[in-house]
Amino acid sequence: MAMHGISIVVFVFLLGVFVYQLIRIHHMLGCSRFTFDHYPGPCRVLQGDYEGAEDVEIMSSGVAFVTTGLFAAGGLLISHVDRNKPKTGLMILDVNNPETGLKWVKIITGDPARFSVDAFMPHGLSIWEESPQQCVLFVVNHAPDQDHVEMFEFDISNPSEVHHRSSVTAEQLGISGSMNDVVATGPNSFYVSNDFHYKHPLLVLMETFLMMPLNKIVHWDGGSSLNAFHGFSHTNGIQRSPDGKYIYITSPHLGEVYIMERKVDASLKLLHTIPVYTSPDNINVDPTTGHLWIGSHPKLHVFYFEHVRNTTKPSHSQVIRLVLSDPQLDDFHYEMREVFSDSGEMLRGSSSADVYKDKLLIGSVFHKLAICDVIHY
């Protein structure tokens, strides 16, 4: 009888754990979220011969860089994408004259053995401005052998090309799984987010749906790596504050934005966790106001189980803006506002957003780049 009673207790406990995990997954996938379309002003998709604008960031001069052609980048994208491999690479847009459209950027490499243009599959990107006319561009590259962070030099006097400067491998960074996004902290240094600890699709599924806290943020100082913070579940977008004191990180699976304080040794301290009630992807920061602009997936189940399998199917798009008070204050507070929402009929699967003057650029994982006039929101 005693053993029977223990068996019932164990069964009830395991059933409770199972139901709790199902509720977490239901929440993670946004199965109960409702959306309605609204826009900050007139919006349109920029047409052209490209598939995807996964990440976008704008220089102070109004030149926007876009990564395009993401096909299979670790995690759930490995086995679910069923389409021809798109053209991959970097594109630019003059936001001051958007009617000129997106243009492909030629990549100049001095050593093809060190960096292969043909095998380049860009994901997250970050800009370090040397001046309004020059920058170092950092790009996560899902190369065939392992993930890399590539560094390119750009000069606005020759906007049709970038020059490959150097590369840092996942092995050098101590990352066993996949990288997602990168944020520059200097001309040779950066933080990079690790979104999946495992590489095998089945282990990735387990890691995803159990929301296992196995991911980390790694810092590269130009010669060595540092495990800056460990214990996240699916770290994705990463960005820095205008003064460089704070690092912002998103977790789409937990629906959270993290505010991290940078320490002298480049390690990170978690200050605040902000629930955003959506699946936040990439972050950009307005350099003037410090406001966070985040491309998001309000219905992650539609993105994962419909759009990723067939990229012609709609997937909801969303942009949120976060206004933060001083993170060091005891009464820290924030304001969150939804700036853009679309059912996927105009833009499918938004992944990033950035602002320049009265223009809002919105990137997408597999679709196009959208541009909106910011009039009201």
RAWO-V120468 format. One line per field, one symbol per residue. ss: DSSP state (a for helix, b for strand, c for the rest). psi: psi as a letter, one per 40 degrees, with the letter a starting at -180 (. if undefined). burial: # if it has 9 or more other ideal C-beta (glycine too) atoms within 8 Angstrom, else .. Layout:
# RAWO-V120468
ss: ???
psi: ???
burial: ???
This chain:
# RAWO-V120468
ss: caaaaaaaaaaaaaaaaaaaaaaaaaaacccccccccbccccbbbbccccccccbbbbccccbbbbbbccccccccaaaaccccccccbbbbbbaaaaaaccbbcbbbcccccccccccccbbbbbbbbbbccbbbbbbbbbccccbbbbbbbbbaaaccbbbbbbbbbaaaaccccbbbbbbbcccccbbbbbbbccccaaaaaaaaacccccbbbbbbccccbbbbbbbbcccccbbbcccccbbbbbbccccbbbbbbbcccccbbbbbbbbcccbbbbbbbccccccbbbbbbccaaaaaaaacccccccccbbbbbbbbcccccccccbbbbbbbbbcccccccbbbbbbbccbbbbbbccccbbbbbcccc
psi: ddddddddddddddddddddddddddddefdeiiiihiieahiihhiigihigdihihieeehhihhiehdhgiaeededhgiihihiaiiihhddgeeeiiiihhhhhdgdddhhddehgibiiihhhdieeiihhhhhhgiddiiihihihhheegeeiihhdiihidddefhdbiidiihieaeeiiiiihdhdidhddddddddeefhgeiihhhheediihgdhieihghbihiiideedihhiihddefihhhhhhideeiihhdihhhefaghbiiihheddeihhhhigdgdddddeddddgeeiihiiihihhhiaheeidfhiihhhhdhhieeddhhgieiiiihbfihhhiidebahihihhdi.
burial: ....................#..#######..#.#...###.#.##...##########..##########.######.##....#.########..#..###.#.#.#.....#.#..##########....##########...########.#..#.####..####..#.#.#########...###########...######..#...#######...#####..##########....#################...###.##..#.#.#########...###############.####.#.############..#....#.#.#.#####.#..##########..################...
